[in-house]
Structure formats: C-alpha cells, structure tokens
Amino acid sequence: MNNSSFKPALGLVDATMLVAGSMIGSGIFIVSADITRNVGSAGWLIMVWLITGFMTLTAALSYGELSAMFPRAGGQYVYLKEAYNPLVGFLYGWSFFAVIQTATIAAVGVAFAKFTAYLIPQFSEDIIVLSLGFLKISAAELLAIVVIILLTFINTRGIQSGKFIQTTFTVTKLLSLFGLIVFGLLALKPETWETNWQNAWQMQQLQPDGSTANYTLLAALGAVAAAMVGSIFSSDAWNNVTFIAGEIKNPRRNIGLSLFLGTLIVTVIYTITNVMYVAVLPMSEIASAEKDRVAVAASQIIFGNAGTIIIALMIMVSTFGCNNGLILAGARVYYTMAKDRLFFNKVGNLNKNAVPALALWVQCLVAAGWCLSGKYGDLLDMISFVVVGFYMLTILGIFILRIKQPDADRPYKAFGYPVLPIIYIVMAFIFCGLLIMYKPKFTWPGLIVTLLGIPIYYATVAKNKTKVLQ
C-alpha cells in the first residue's frame, strides 16, 4: 500500500536539529588549515568564519519568507521554480542530484570511514580491497558505501526513524563540540595566544613550512574568497530543512524559526572552535596540521595521546548524523521534481511508511558512485561557486515574488528586508566573481554540470509532450 501524502511528524526542536546536524560534518575539524594558509593570521581566520556565518544567517532569515509562502516538500527547488520558471528550478534540482547533495553524502561518508580507521586500522583509505585496473576500491570507500546504504534503509522505514537518529546524533555532537571548546580554552597557552594575535590583521599567504608571502589588495580579496570555499562547505546544507516541509508540524512558523536557530547555534560554535584552535596552536601549526586535521593537533595538546581517539569518535558521530540529515532531506527534492514530471515518474511515489523510498535508493546509488570515483573532495571544492550562486538567485527571488505575487500570504517576512537580502546578494556576487578571477578551477566544473541540465530539461519536456499527444 502506498501513501499519497507526507505525515507531519517533526516539531521545532527536530527541525532545528536537522539544520544544525546537516551543517556540522567533518569540515570544522579540518578546513581551518587551508583557511590559515590563505589568510595567514588569527584575526583573518576568525573573520572568514564570521563573514561566512553572517552570510549563512542572512540567507537563512531570508529563506524564512519563502518557506512560509511555500510550505511544501522540495524547498529551494520550489522557490526557484515559483520565482523564475521551471527551467531554473530544474537546473537547481539537477545540480543537486548530480553533484551538490550526492557528492556531499559521499564525502561525508568517506570522512566517517577515514576517522573510523583511527580506531579500526583495517578501514584505512590506504588498504585496497578490490582492484579492477581502472578502478581501485579502498576499505574506507567500501565502509562509506555500507554506511550510506544503512542510513538509506533506515530512512525508508519512516520519518520517525530518521528523526530519532538525527536528533540523537546532533545533540551528541553539539555537546561534544561544546566540551572540546571548554577543555581547549582551559588549556589556553598564553604565549601561543599572544604570539598569534601580535599581527592578527596582517593578511599573508602562510606556507606549511612557516614562510610567508604578502598580497596585493585585489589578491588579498581573492585569498579571502578562496579561504571561504572551506568555511562555506562546512556551513552548507542548512537549507535541507526546507526540503521536508511536508513533514514538519506548523511549517509556516517552524521552518523559518528552525533555520534561524540552527544556523545561529552552528555559527557561534564554529567561531568559538576557531578561537580555541588559536588558543592552543601557533598559526604555523594550524596551517601545517597533518592531512589538515587541525582538531586532531589541538586535541593532542588538550588531552595528550587520547586526543586523536577523542576527535576520531567526535567526527564519527558528527559525520554519521550529518549524512542521515543529508540523505533524509535530499530525497524529497527528487520526489517533488518527479511530481512535476521532471524526474523518473516512480520516484514521485511514497511507500507504506509515507516516505519516498525509491528517491532514497536512487540518491544512494549516485552517492555510492561518487564514493568509488575518489573525486568527491575535488567536486565539493568546485561546487561552492554553484551553491552560492543558487542561494543568490533564491534570495533575489524574494524581490521578484514581491512584484509577481504582491498579494500572496506571507506569514513571515524576510528579516531586514530589503537591506540584509541586498547585502547577501552583493557579498555572494563578489565571492563568485573573485573565485572566477582567482580560482577558476573552483568554478567551471560546477558550472558545466549545471549547464548540462539545460538539454536534459528540454528533452524531458519534449518527452512529456509526446506522451500527452499519444
């Protein structure tokens, strides 16, 4: 027996845990090394996280208006379709399916496996379990696929199963991060802290060997944009709660509120975590952390030899919970696209547990493919441009919809409108422009993936018209 509609089962706390849990994966434990190499000072390291946090909060507050206007499954895909046209909505949905969500699931899954290897060395990424010449499958990739399959299966059992894992694991990782911050600040090294803040606002390129290079003004802006690739990746997926609007109680109120609360919690934790890094590690050691694992280096100073195990456990909990949120929410976008006849028709069905099971398994298949490709990390760097571009278009859509649908019911209006949304659009435009200028490898691959959706869209529309005529 199939259900014809979703069951509202998530309250405000559940929705907030989905926002925070989908945001916190492995990034906060790792990306500060690359940020530090780009900006080279304590002040600018913290500033990059503050700028990212401001942009994320501003976007989340703006999405509150859209989520109240269109409180149904699909979220950002629906907003773009309503503000612009079905093609723009499809290009987002296509990019989301092809890379944004599925490659993120793969990357988070492999991060889980890599840190599991600290406890169980047999899951190391260096151990090849199958070699087919053109394809080598590591133990870490295999474990990542098993975890993705397990979480997909759990989520096919109903929203309550996914909700339990999400809330439990998110609360656990928030408490763990809070504990790490407290113990880290207690272990503050006065001499390290003072040295790190002596030239806190001198932006420079900091090499792992400790050598530095100065920037011109424009190159410095490019360095900030390059640094923000990591912080934006770590702060992304906050919008996942909008995809499951059909399963949230009182969505007109709770989606907007959960977006604000979730992004605020994570922004504060991310910023203070980086203050803690600066309190215990010299800037050169943050920049040169082995495999960029800054949290491991900090934890070894805080907890001694047990530090590595503590961080490994924290990242395992963090990435497991993060992937549950990504898997749960992502499938709802493909379900809504299928309802619009822009995806495989059967994906638009719900199973007896009132969840889009086939959408979950199709997503699982593509994510597993990205795990095997070994290219998920590169792709995630490359899609920051596309992700921010779509956020920018969506927030611009608020202005368009106020003109197109002036009398539409708006239970909640974008906070700080029009000033804050305009500030976000300008900042996002500058970020994307600087990436095009200084880091083209971060822009064109994601753009190509998005543009490939255009012929797919028109082929799908033509196929649908042919079916109607027949």
C-alpha positions as CSV (number, residue, x, y, z in Angstrom):
1,M,0.0,0.0,0.0
2,N,1.3,3.5,-0.9
3,N,0.6,6.7,1.0
4,S,-0.4,9.7,-1.0
5,S,0.9,12.3,1.3
6,F,3.6,13.0,3.9
7,K,3.0,12.8,7.6
8,P,3.8,15.9,9.6
9,A,5.9,14.4,12.4
10,L,8.7,16.9,13.1
11,G,8.5,19.7,15.7
12,L,10.6,22.8,16.1
13,V,13.4,21.0,18.0
14,D,13.5,18.2,15.4
15,A,13.7,20.8,12.6
16,T,16.4,22.8,14.4
17,M,18.4,19.6,14.9
18,L,18.1,18.8,11.2
19,V,19.5,22.3,10.3
20,A,22.4,22.1,12.8
21,G,23.1,18.4,12.2
22,S,23.2,18.7,8.4
23,M,25.6,21.6,8.7
24,I,28.1,20.0,11.1
25,G,30.1,17.3,9.4
26,S,33.8,17.0,9.2
27,G,34.6,20.5,7.9
28,I,35.0,22.3,11.2
29,F,37.7,19.8,12.2
30,I,39.7,20.2,9.0
31,V,39.2,23.3,6.8
32,S,40.8,25.8,9.1
33,A,44.2,24.6,7.9
34,D,43.5,25.7,4.3
35,I,41.9,28.9,5.5
36,T,45.0,29.8,7.5
37,R,47.3,29.1,4.6
38,N,45.2,31.5,2.5
39,V,44.9,34.4,5.1
40,G,47.9,33.7,7.4
41,S,46.7,35.4,10.6
42,A,44.5,34.8,13.6
43,G,42.2,37.8,13.0
44,W,41.5,36.9,9.4
45,L,41.0,33.2,10.3
46,I,38.2,34.3,12.7
47,M,36.9,36.9,10.2
48,V,36.5,34.3,7.4
49,W,34.2,32.3,9.8
50,L,32.3,35.4,10.9
51,I,31.7,36.5,7.3
52,T,30.5,33.0,6.4
53,G,28.3,33.0,9.5
54,F,26.8,36.4,8.6
55,M,26.1,35.2,5.1
56,T,24.6,32.0,6.3
57,L,22.4,33.7,8.9
58,T,21.3,36.3,6.5
59,A,20.3,33.7,3.9
60,A,18.5,31.6,6.5
61,L,16.5,34.6,7.7
62,S,15.6,35.4,4.1
63,Y,14.5,31.8,3.4
64,G,12.0,32.1,6.2
65,E,9.8,34.2,4.0
66,L,9.9,31.7,1.1
67,S,9.4,28.7,3.4
68,A,6.2,30.4,4.9
69,M,4.9,31.1,1.4
70,F,5.5,27.6,0.0
71,P,5.4,25.2,2.9
72,R,5.7,22.0,0.9
73,A,8.3,19.4,0.0
74,G,11.1,20.5,-2.3
75,G,12.2,23.7,-0.7
76,Q,14.7,25.6,-2.7
77,Y,13.7,23.8,-5.9
78,V,10.1,25.1,-5.4
79,Y,11.2,28.6,-4.6
80,L,13.3,28.9,-7.7
81,K,10.5,27.5,-9.9
82,E,8.0,29.9,-8.5
83,A,10.2,33.0,-8.6
84,Y,11.6,32.3,-12.1
85,N,10.4,29.4,-14.2
86,P,10.5,25.6,-14.2
87,L,13.9,25.6,-16.1
88,V,15.7,27.4,-13.3
89,G,14.1,25.2,-10.7
90,F,15.2,22.1,-12.7
91,L,18.8,23.3,-13.1
92,Y,19.0,23.5,-9.3
93,G,17.4,20.1,-8.8
94,W,19.6,18.6,-11.5
95,S,22.8,20.1,-9.9
96,F,21.6,19.0,-6.5
97,F,21.1,15.4,-7.7
98,A,24.2,15.2,-9.9
99,V,26.7,16.7,-7.5
100,I,25.6,19.0,-4.7
101,Q,23.8,16.5,-2.4
102,T,25.1,13.2,-3.7
103,A,28.8,14.2,-3.7
104,T,28.4,15.7,-0.3
105,I,26.9,12.5,1.0
106,A,29.9,10.6,-0.5
107,A,32.5,13.0,1.0
108,V,30.9,12.9,4.5
109,G,30.7,9.1,4.3
110,V,34.4,8.7,3.4
111,A,35.3,11.2,6.2
112,F,33.4,8.9,8.6
113,A,35.4,5.9,7.3
114,K,38.8,7.7,7.4
115,F,38.3,8.5,11.1
116,T,37.0,5.1,11.9
117,A,40.4,3.9,10.7
118,Y,42.0,5.6,13.7
119,L,40.1,3.0,15.8
120,I,40.0,0.1,13.3
121,P,43.0,0.4,11.0
122,Q,41.5,-2.2,8.6
123,F,39.3,0.6,7.3
124,S,42.2,2.7,6.1
125,E,41.9,4.5,2.8
126,D,45.4,3.0,2.0
127,I,44.1,-0.5,2.0
128,I,42.8,-1.6,-1.4
129,V,40.2,-4.3,-1.1
130,L,39.4,-4.6,-4.9
131,S,41.5,-3.6,-7.9
132,L,39.9,-3.7,-11.4
133,G,42.8,-1.9,-13.1
134,F,40.8,1.3,-13.9
135,L,39.1,1.2,-10.5
136,K,40.6,0.7,-7.1
137,I,38.2,0.4,-4.2
138,S,39.7,1.2,-0.7
139,A,38.4,-0.1,2.6
140,A,37.4,3.4,3.5
141,E,35.3,3.8,0.3
142,L,33.6,0.4,1.0
143,L,32.7,1.4,4.6
144,A,31.4,4.7,3.4
145,I,29.1,2.9,0.9
146,V,27.9,0.5,3.6
147,V,27.0,3.4,5.9
148,I,25.2,5.3,3.1
149,I,23.2,2.1,2.4
150,L,22.4,1.6,6.1
151,L,21.2,5.1,6.6
152,T,19.1,5.0,3.4
153,F,17.5,1.8,4.5
154,I,16.7,3.3,8.0
155,N,15.1,6.3,6.3
156,T,12.9,4.1,4.1
157,R,11.3,2.8,7.4
158,G,9.6,6.1,8.0
159,I,10.3,9.7,9.1
160,Q,10.3,8.7,12.8
161,S,13.4,6.5,12.3
162,G,15.4,9.3,10.6
163,K,14.2,11.8,13.2
164,F,15.4,9.7,16.1
165,I,18.9,9.3,14.6
166,Q,19.1,13.0,13.6
167,T,18.1,14.4,17.0
168,T,20.2,11.9,19.0
169,F,23.4,12.4,17.0
170,T,23.0,16.2,16.6
171,V,22.6,16.7,20.4
172,T,25.6,14.4,21.0
173,K,27.9,16.3,18.6
174,L,26.8,19.7,19.8
175,L,27.6,18.6,23.4
176,S,30.9,17.1,22.2
177,L,32.0,20.2,20.4
178,F,31.0,22.3,23.4
179,G,33.1,20.1,25.6
180,L,36.1,20.3,23.2
181,I,35.8,24.1,23.2
182,V,35.7,24.3,27.1
183,F,38.6,22.0,27.6
184,G,40.5,23.8,24.8
185,L,40.1,27.2,26.3
186,L,41.1,25.8,29.7
187,A,44.3,24.6,28.1
188,L,45.0,28.0,26.6
189,K,48.7,28.7,26.2
190,P,49.3,32.4,27.0
191,E,52.5,32.6,24.9
192,T,50.8,31.0,21.9
193,W,47.7,33.2,22.2
194,E,49.8,36.4,22.4
195,T,52.1,35.4,19.5
196,N,49.1,34.6,17.3
197,W,47.4,37.9,18.0
198,Q,50.5,40.1,17.6
199,N,49.9,40.7,13.8
200,A,46.4,39.4,13.8
201,W,45.3,41.6,10.9
202,Q,48.3,41.2,8.6
203,M,46.9,39.1,5.7
204,Q,49.5,37.0,4.1
205,Q,50.0,33.6,2.5
206,L,51.3,31.2,5.1
207,Q,53.1,28.1,3.8
208,P,53.2,24.9,5.8
209,D,56.9,25.4,6.4
210,G,56.2,28.7,8.1
211,S,57.3,31.0,5.3
212,T,55.0,33.9,4.3
213,A,54.2,36.0,1.2
214,N,52.4,39.3,1.0
215,Y,49.3,40.0,-1.1
216,T,48.3,43.0,-3.3
217,L,44.9,44.4,-2.3
218,L,43.0,42.6,-5.0
219,A,44.9,39.3,-4.4
220,A,44.0,39.6,-0.7
221,L,40.3,39.7,-1.6
222,G,40.9,36.6,-3.8
223,A,42.6,34.9,-0.9
224,V,39.5,35.6,1.3
225,A,37.2,34.1,-1.4
226,A,39.5,31.0,-1.7
227,A,39.6,30.6,2.1
228,M,35.8,30.8,2.3
229,V,35.4,27.8,0.0
230,G,36.2,25.7,3.1
231,S,34.0,27.6,5.6
232,I,31.1,27.7,3.2
233,F,31.3,24.0,2.6
234,S,31.4,23.5,6.4
235,S,28.4,25.8,6.8
236,D,26.3,24.4,3.9
237,A,23.2,22.2,3.9
238,W,21.4,24.5,6.4
239,N,18.6,24.7,3.8
240,N,17.9,21.0,3.9
241,V,15.0,21.5,6.3
242,T,13.1,23.3,3.6
243,F,13.1,20.1,1.5
244,I,11.0,18.3,4.1
245,A,8.3,21.0,4.7
246,G,5.6,18.4,4.2
247,E,6.7,16.5,7.3
248,I,7.1,19.5,9.7
249,K,4.3,20.5,12.0
250,N,3.2,24.1,11.5
251,P,5.8,24.6,8.7
252,R,4.9,28.3,8.1
253,R,6.3,29.0,11.6
254,N,8.7,26.2,12.4
255,I,10.8,26.2,9.2
256,G,11.8,29.8,9.4
257,L,12.4,29.6,13.2
258,S,14.5,26.4,12.8
259,L,16.6,28.0,10.1
260,F,17.4,30.9,12.3
261,L,18.1,28.9,15.5
262,G,20.1,26.1,13.7
263,T,22.3,28.5,11.8
264,L,22.9,30.7,14.8
265,I,23.9,27.7,17.0
266,V,26.4,26.5,14.4
267,T,27.8,29.9,13.6
268,V,28.6,30.5,17.3
269,I,30.1,27.1,17.8
270,Y,32.2,27.3,14.6
271,T,33.6,30.7,15.6
272,I,34.4,29.8,19.2
273,T,36.0,26.5,17.9
274,N,38.4,28.5,15.8
275,V,39.2,30.8,18.8
276,M,40.1,27.6,20.7
277,Y,42.4,26.5,17.9
278,V,44.2,29.8,18.0
279,A,44.4,29.5,21.8
280,V,46.4,26.2,21.7
281,L,48.2,26.1,18.4
282,P,50.6,28.5,16.7
283,M,49.3,29.7,13.3
284,S,52.1,27.8,11.5
285,E,50.9,24.5,13.2
286,I,47.3,25.2,12.2
287,A,48.5,25.7,8.6
288,S,50.7,22.6,8.6
289,A,48.5,20.2,10.5
290,E,48.9,16.6,9.2
291,K,46.4,15.9,6.5
292,D,44.8,19.3,7.5
293,R,43.4,17.7,10.7
294,V,43.6,20.8,12.9
295,A,41.2,19.3,15.5
296,V,43.5,16.3,16.0
297,A,46.5,18.5,16.5
298,A,44.6,20.7,19.0
299,S,43.1,17.7,20.8
300,Q,46.6,16.1,21.3
301,I,47.7,19.2,23.1
302,I,44.4,19.3,25.2
303,F,44.1,15.6,26.0
304,G,47.5,14.2,25.3
305,N,47.7,10.8,23.5
306,A,44.0,10.2,23.9
307,G,43.3,13.3,21.8
308,T,43.4,11.5,18.5
309,I,40.9,8.9,19.6
310,I,38.6,11.6,21.1
311,I,38.5,13.6,17.8
312,A,38.1,10.4,15.8
313,L,35.0,9.5,17.8
314,M,33.6,13.0,17.6
315,I,34.0,13.0,13.8
316,M,32.4,9.6,13.5
317,V,29.4,10.8,15.5
318,S,29.3,14.1,13.6
319,T,29.6,12.6,10.1
320,F,27.1,9.8,10.8
321,G,24.5,12.3,12.0
322,C,25.2,14.7,9.2
323,N,24.8,12.1,6.5
324,N,21.5,11.0,8.0
325,G,20.2,14.6,7.6
326,L,21.5,14.9,4.0
327,I,20.0,11.5,3.0
328,L,16.7,12.1,4.6
329,A,16.2,15.6,3.2
330,G,17.7,15.2,-0.3
331,A,15.2,12.5,-1.5
332,R,12.3,14.9,-1.0
333,V,13.7,17.2,-3.8
334,Y,13.7,14.4,-6.4
335,Y,10.2,13.3,-5.2
336,T,8.9,16.9,-5.9
337,M,10.6,17.0,-9.3
338,A,9.0,13.7,-10.2
339,K,5.6,15.1,-9.2
340,D,6.4,17.9,-11.7
341,R,7.2,15.2,-14.3
342,L,10.9,16.4,-14.4
343,F,12.4,13.2,-12.9
344,F,11.7,9.5,-13.1
345,N,7.9,9.1,-12.5
346,K,8.1,6.3,-10.0
347,V,10.4,8.5,-7.7
348,G,7.2,10.5,-7.1
349,N,5.6,7.8,-5.0
350,L,5.6,7.3,-1.3
351,N,5.9,3.8,0.3
352,K,3.7,2.4,3.0
353,N,5.8,4.3,5.6
354,A,4.9,7.6,3.8
355,V,8.5,8.3,2.6
356,P,9.9,8.5,-1.0
357,A,11.8,5.1,-0.8
358,L,12.7,5.0,-4.5
359,A,14.1,8.5,-4.4
360,L,16.2,7.5,-1.4
361,W,17.6,4.5,-3.2
362,V,18.3,6.4,-6.4
363,Q,20.2,9.0,-4.4
364,C,22.0,6.2,-2.6
365,L,23.2,4.7,-5.9
366,V,24.6,8.0,-7.2
367,A,26.3,8.8,-3.8
368,A,27.9,5.3,-3.9
369,G,29.2,6.0,-7.4
370,W,30.8,9.2,-6.1
371,C,32.4,7.2,-3.3
372,L,34.0,4.9,-5.8
373,S,35.1,7.8,-8.1
374,G,37.5,9.2,-5.5
375,K,36.7,12.6,-6.9
376,Y,34.1,13.8,-4.3
377,G,36.6,16.1,-2.5
378,D,37.6,17.9,-5.7
379,L,33.9,18.2,-6.7
380,L,32.9,19.8,-3.3
381,D,35.6,22.5,-3.8
382,M,34.2,23.1,-7.3
383,I,30.5,23.3,-6.3
384,S,30.9,26.2,-3.7
385,F,30.5,28.6,-6.7
386,V,27.3,26.9,-7.9
387,V,25.8,26.5,-4.4
388,V,26.4,30.2,-3.5
389,G,25.1,31.2,-7.0
390,F,21.8,29.4,-6.4
391,Y,21.5,30.9,-2.9
392,M,22.0,34.3,-4.5
393,L,19.3,33.6,-7.1
394,T,16.9,32.3,-4.5
395,I,17.2,35.4,-2.3
396,L,16.9,37.6,-5.4
397,G,13.7,35.6,-5.9
398,I,12.2,37.2,-2.8
399,F,12.3,40.6,-4.6
400,I,10.8,39.0,-7.7
401,L,8.0,37.3,-5.9
402,R,7.0,40.5,-4.1
403,I,6.4,42.0,-7.5
404,K,4.9,38.9,-9.2
405,Q,2.7,37.9,-6.2
406,P,2.2,41.1,-4.1
407,D,-1.0,39.7,-2.5
408,A,0.4,36.3,-1.6
409,D,0.1,35.2,2.0
410,R,3.4,36.0,3.8
411,P,3.0,34.8,7.4
412,Y,6.7,35.7,7.9
413,K,8.7,38.4,6.0
414,A,12.4,38.3,5.4
415,F,14.2,39.9,8.4
416,G,15.9,43.2,7.5
417,Y,14.3,43.4,4.0
418,P,15.4,44.8,1.7
419,V,18.8,45.7,3.3
420,L,20.0,42.3,4.5
421,P,19.0,40.4,1.4
422,I,20.7,43.0,-0.8
423,I,23.9,42.8,1.4
424,Y,23.9,39.0,0.9
425,I,23.4,39.2,-2.8
426,V,26.3,41.7,-3.1
427,M,28.6,39.6,-0.9
428,A,27.7,36.4,-2.8
429,F,28.2,38.2,-6.2
430,I,31.7,39.4,-5.1
431,F,32.6,35.9,-3.7
432,C,31.6,34.3,-7.0
433,G,33.4,37.0,-9.1
434,L,36.6,36.6,-7.1
435,L,36.5,32.8,-7.5
436,I,36.1,33.2,-11.3
437,M,39.2,35.6,-11.3
438,Y,41.5,33.8,-8.8
439,K,40.3,30.2,-8.6
440,P,38.8,29.3,-11.9
441,K,39.2,25.6,-11.1
442,F,36.6,26.1,-8.4
443,T,34.1,27.5,-10.9
444,W,34.0,26.0,-14.3
445,P,33.4,22.3,-13.5
446,G,30.4,23.1,-11.3
447,L,29.1,25.5,-13.9
448,I,29.4,22.8,-16.7
449,V,27.5,20.3,-14.5
450,T,24.7,22.9,-14.1
451,L,24.5,23.8,-17.8
452,L,24.3,20.2,-18.8
453,G,20.9,20.3,-17.2
454,I,19.6,22.6,-20.0
455,P,19.4,19.9,-22.8
456,I,18.2,17.3,-20.2
457,Y,15.4,19.7,-19.2
458,Y,14.2,20.3,-22.8
459,A,14.5,16.6,-23.7
460,T,12.3,15.8,-20.6
461,V,9.7,18.4,-21.5
462,A,9.6,17.2,-25.1
463,K,9.2,13.6,-23.9
464,N,6.3,14.6,-21.7
465,K,4.6,16.5,-24.6
466,T,4.9,13.4,-26.8
467,K,3.3,11.3,-24.1
468,V,0.4,13.8,-23.8
469,L,-0.2,13.7,-27.6
470,Q,-0.2,9.9,-27.6
